[in-house]
Amino acid sequence: MEAIQGAFGDIIWGVKLAPLWLKLGWEQTLARFRRTVLGPFWLTANLLAIAFALSFVFGALLGVDWRKNFAMIITGILSWGIAGAYLSDAANVFISAGDLMQTMKLPLSFHIFLMMFKNFINFAAQLIALWVVLGLMGLGAVPTWELLISLPLVLAIACLVSLIIGMPATRFRDINQTILFAVQLLFFITPIFWSPSQMGGKRGAILSLNPFAHVLELVRQPLLGRSPSMIHWEWGFGTFIVLSIVAMGMLVLYRKRVVFWL
């Protein structure tokens, strides 16, 4: 019973420390881009370069105007940043915070929230650039209100996944390399730069079981001015519930051990 209370207390304590990880995350982001002119907006250069390249290449392969795919591709890449690209950071979240964890008593959730807040800053900077570029190209759309629900849900899922990955990855360092491989694989089997409608038959049915595909659409569809399908919501909330149970179970079992694995 004490271990269960400690697990819930870890999450609550992390939430209460929001002023600290918000300030620290912002300062670390500014430090990363110190003495640069554009600051975090340099992140948009990578987003735009990949989006234009993929749109041009797949437009040629499919025989369609690259502009028709550009909005879908760029919003897909942006959504992937908050829906799955964080996995490599999640595997190292506690290892990177090792010095702080060994000198200051903080909940595990604090380090998860700090990492995700920095990722959210990157997402916000890229989102502003996305609206500007799509507006200039005449491809912009007014985001739907569902984004106010889907984005917090996706961020919560990302925190849970990071917690689940971060703890065993601190003990077994081979998990870090496995996650790097998995991220590359997921990038191609998740409909980031291709449409699910292009993948039919058994392959399409198998790929539809990818939870990251549904989580990604919960962000991309509202950005495109569309409402996510009910199946995306079902997968999103279902994934959140399952991950919550797994994450709390791991906190109960391993919360006090992580600092000794560093």
C-alpha positions as CSV (number, residue, x, y, z in Angstrom):
1,M,0.0,0.0,0.0
2,E,2.8,2.4,0.8
3,A,4.4,1.7,-2.6
4,I,1.2,2.6,-4.3
5,Q,0.8,5.8,-2.4
6,G,4.4,6.6,-3.2
7,A,3.8,6.1,-6.9
8,F,0.8,8.4,-7.0
9,G,2.7,10.8,-4.8
10,D,5.5,10.9,-7.3
11,I,3.1,12.1,-10.0
12,I,1.4,14.6,-7.8
13,W,4.7,16.0,-6.6
14,G,5.9,16.4,-10.2
15,V,2.7,18.3,-11.0
16,K,3.2,20.6,-8.0
17,L,6.8,21.3,-9.2
18,A,5.4,22.7,-12.5
19,P,6.8,26.2,-11.9
20,L,10.3,24.7,-11.5
21,W,10.3,22.5,-14.6
22,L,8.6,25.1,-16.7
23,K,11.3,27.7,-15.8
24,L,14.1,25.2,-16.2
25,G,12.8,23.9,-19.5
26,W,12.6,27.4,-20.9
27,E,16.0,28.4,-19.7
28,Q,17.6,25.2,-21.1
29,T,16.0,25.8,-24.4
30,L,17.2,29.4,-24.5
31,A,20.7,28.2,-23.5
32,R,20.7,25.7,-26.4
33,F,20.2,28.5,-28.9
34,R,22.1,31.2,-27.1
35,R,23.8,33.8,-29.4
36,T,21.7,32.7,-32.4
37,V,19.4,35.1,-34.2
38,L,16.4,32.8,-34.7
39,G,16.6,30.8,-31.5
40,P,14.3,27.8,-31.4
41,F,13.0,28.7,-34.9
42,W,16.2,27.1,-36.3
43,L,14.3,23.8,-35.6
44,T,11.9,24.8,-38.4
45,A,14.7,24.6,-41.0
46,N,14.8,20.8,-40.6
47,L,11.0,20.6,-40.6
48,L,10.7,22.6,-43.8
49,A,13.6,20.9,-45.6
50,I,12.3,17.4,-44.9
51,A,8.7,18.4,-45.8
52,F,9.7,20.0,-49.1
53,A,12.0,17.1,-50.1
54,L,9.4,14.4,-49.3
55,S,6.6,16.3,-51.0
56,F,8.7,16.8,-54.1
57,V,9.9,13.1,-54.3
58,F,6.5,11.5,-53.5
59,G,4.8,14.0,-55.8
60,A,7.0,12.8,-58.6
61,L,6.6,9.1,-57.7
62,L,2.8,9.4,-57.5
63,G,2.5,11.7,-60.5
64,V,0.7,14.4,-58.5
65,D,1.4,18.1,-57.8
66,W,3.7,18.2,-54.8
67,R,1.6,21.0,-53.3
68,K,-1.3,18.6,-52.8
69,N,0.7,16.5,-50.4
70,F,2.7,19.3,-48.8
71,A,0.2,20.2,-46.1
72,M,-0.3,16.5,-45.1
73,I,3.4,15.8,-45.0
74,I,4.5,18.9,-43.1
75,T,1.8,18.5,-40.5
76,G,2.6,14.8,-40.3
77,I,6.3,15.5,-39.6
78,L,5.4,18.1,-37.0
79,S,2.9,15.8,-35.3
80,W,5.4,13.0,-35.2
81,G,7.7,15.2,-33.2
82,I,5.2,15.2,-30.3
83,A,3.7,11.8,-31.0
84,G,6.8,9.5,-31.4
85,A,10.1,11.2,-32.1
86,Y,10.6,11.8,-28.4
87,L,11.3,8.1,-27.8
88,S,15.0,8.4,-28.2
89,D,15.1,11.2,-25.6
90,A,12.8,9.1,-23.3
91,A,15.3,6.3,-23.2
92,N,18.0,8.6,-21.8
93,V,15.8,10.9,-19.7
94,F,17.0,9.6,-16.3
95,I,20.6,8.9,-17.5
96,S,20.9,12.5,-18.7
97,A,19.5,13.7,-15.4
98,G,21.8,11.5,-13.4
99,D,23.9,14.3,-11.8
100,L,20.7,16.1,-10.7
101,M,19.1,12.9,-9.4
102,Q,22.1,12.0,-7.3
103,T,22.4,15.4,-5.7
104,M,18.7,16.5,-5.3
105,K,15.6,14.6,-4.3
106,L,13.1,15.0,-7.0
107,P,10.2,12.8,-8.3
108,L,10.8,10.8,-11.4
109,S,7.9,12.5,-13.0
110,F,9.7,15.9,-12.7
111,H,12.3,14.7,-15.2
112,I,9.6,13.4,-17.6
113,F,7.7,16.6,-17.4
114,L,10.9,18.7,-18.0
115,M,11.8,16.6,-21.1
116,M,8.3,16.9,-22.6
117,F,8.0,20.6,-21.9
118,K,11.2,21.2,-23.9
119,N,9.8,19.1,-26.7
120,F,6.6,21.1,-26.5
121,I,8.6,24.3,-26.9
122,N,10.1,22.9,-30.1
123,F,6.7,21.8,-31.3
124,A,5.3,25.3,-30.6
125,A,8.1,27.0,-32.5
126,Q,7.7,24.7,-35.5
127,L,3.9,25.2,-35.4
128,I,4.2,28.9,-35.8
129,A,6.5,28.5,-38.8
130,L,4.1,25.9,-40.2
131,W,1.2,28.3,-40.1
132,V,3.3,31.0,-41.7
133,V,4.5,28.8,-44.6
134,L,1.1,27.2,-45.2
135,G,-0.5,30.7,-45.2
136,L,2.0,32.0,-47.7
137,M,1.3,29.0,-49.9
138,G,-2.5,29.4,-49.6
139,L,-2.7,26.0,-48.0
140,G,-3.5,27.1,-44.4
141,A,-6.5,25.9,-42.5
142,V,-8.1,27.0,-39.2
143,P,-7.4,24.3,-36.6
144,T,-10.5,22.7,-35.2
145,W,-11.4,22.9,-31.5
146,E,-10.6,19.2,-31.0
147,L,-6.9,20.2,-30.8
148,L,-7.6,21.5,-27.3
149,I,-8.4,18.0,-26.3
150,S,-6.2,15.9,-28.5
151,L,-2.9,17.8,-27.8
152,P,-3.1,17.4,-24.0
153,L,-4.0,13.7,-24.5
154,V,-1.1,13.1,-26.8
155,L,1.3,14.9,-24.4
156,A,0.0,12.8,-21.5
157,I,0.5,9.6,-23.6
158,A,4.0,10.8,-24.4
159,C,4.8,11.3,-20.7
160,L,3.5,7.8,-19.8
161,V,5.5,6.2,-22.6
162,S,8.6,8.1,-21.5
163,L,8.2,6.9,-18.0
164,I,7.7,3.3,-19.1
165,I,10.8,3.4,-21.4
166,G,13.0,5.5,-19.2
167,M,13.1,3.3,-16.1
168,P,14.2,0.0,-17.7
169,A,16.5,1.9,-20.1
170,T,18.4,3.2,-17.1
171,R,19.1,-0.3,-15.9
172,F,19.6,-2.0,-19.3
173,R,21.5,0.3,-21.6
174,D,20.9,-1.9,-24.6
175,I,17.3,-0.6,-24.6
176,N,18.7,2.8,-25.7
177,Q,20.0,1.3,-28.9
178,T,16.8,-0.7,-29.4
179,I,14.8,2.4,-29.1
180,L,16.9,4.2,-31.8
181,F,16.2,1.3,-34.1
182,A,12.5,1.3,-33.3
183,V,12.1,5.1,-33.9
184,Q,13.6,4.7,-37.4
185,L,11.2,1.7,-38.1
186,L,8.2,3.5,-36.7
187,F,8.9,6.6,-38.8
188,F,8.3,4.5,-42.0
189,I,5.4,2.3,-40.8
190,T,3.5,5.3,-39.4
191,P,1.6,7.3,-42.0
192,I,3.6,10.5,-41.6
193,F,4.4,11.2,-45.3
194,W,1.9,8.8,-46.8
195,S,-1.8,8.4,-46.5
196,P,-3.4,5.3,-44.8
197,S,-5.7,5.1,-47.8
198,Q,-2.7,4.3,-50.0
199,M,-2.1,1.1,-48.0
200,G,-4.9,-1.4,-48.5
201,G,-5.4,-5.1,-47.9
202,K,-3.7,-7.1,-45.2
203,R,-0.8,-4.6,-45.0
204,G,-3.2,-1.8,-44.3
205,A,-5.0,-3.8,-41.6
206,I,-1.7,-4.6,-39.9
207,L,-0.4,-1.0,-40.0
208,S,-3.8,0.2,-38.6
209,L,-2.8,-1.6,-35.3
210,N,0.0,0.8,-34.9
211,P,-1.1,3.1,-31.9
212,F,1.4,5.8,-33.0
213,A,-0.5,6.2,-36.2
214,H,-3.7,7.0,-34.4
215,V,-2.0,9.3,-31.9
216,L,-0.4,11.2,-34.7
217,E,-3.7,11.7,-36.5
218,L,-5.2,13.2,-33.3
219,V,-2.8,16.1,-33.8
220,R,-2.5,16.2,-37.6
221,Q,-6.2,16.2,-38.4
222,P,-7.1,19.2,-36.3
223,L,-4.1,21.1,-37.7
224,L,-5.5,20.4,-41.2
225,G,-8.9,21.8,-40.1
226,R,-10.5,18.3,-39.9
227,S,-12.0,16.3,-37.0
228,P,-10.2,13.1,-36.1
229,S,-12.2,9.9,-36.7
230,M,-13.8,8.1,-33.8
231,I,-11.3,5.3,-34.2
232,H,-8.4,7.6,-33.5
233,W,-10.1,8.8,-30.3
234,E,-10.8,5.3,-29.3
235,W,-7.2,4.3,-29.8
236,G,-6.0,7.5,-28.1
237,F,-8.0,7.1,-24.9
238,G,-7.5,3.3,-24.9
239,T,-3.8,3.7,-25.2
240,F,-3.8,6.3,-22.4
241,I,-5.7,4.0,-20.1
242,V,-3.4,1.0,-20.8
243,L,-0.2,3.0,-20.4
244,S,-1.5,4.6,-17.2
245,I,-1.9,1.1,-15.6
246,V,1.5,0.0,-16.9
247,A,3.3,3.2,-15.8
248,M,1.8,3.1,-12.3
249,G,2.7,-0.5,-11.9
250,M,6.3,0.2,-12.9
251,L,6.4,3.2,-10.5
252,V,5.3,1.0,-7.7
253,L,7.9,-1.6,-8.4
254,Y,10.9,0.4,-9.5
255,R,10.5,4.0,-8.5
256,K,13.1,3.8,-5.7
257,R,15.6,1.8,-7.7
258,V,16.2,4.1,-10.6
259,V,18.7,6.3,-8.9
260,F,20.8,3.3,-8.0
261,W,20.9,2.2,-11.6
262,L,22.6,5.4,-12.8
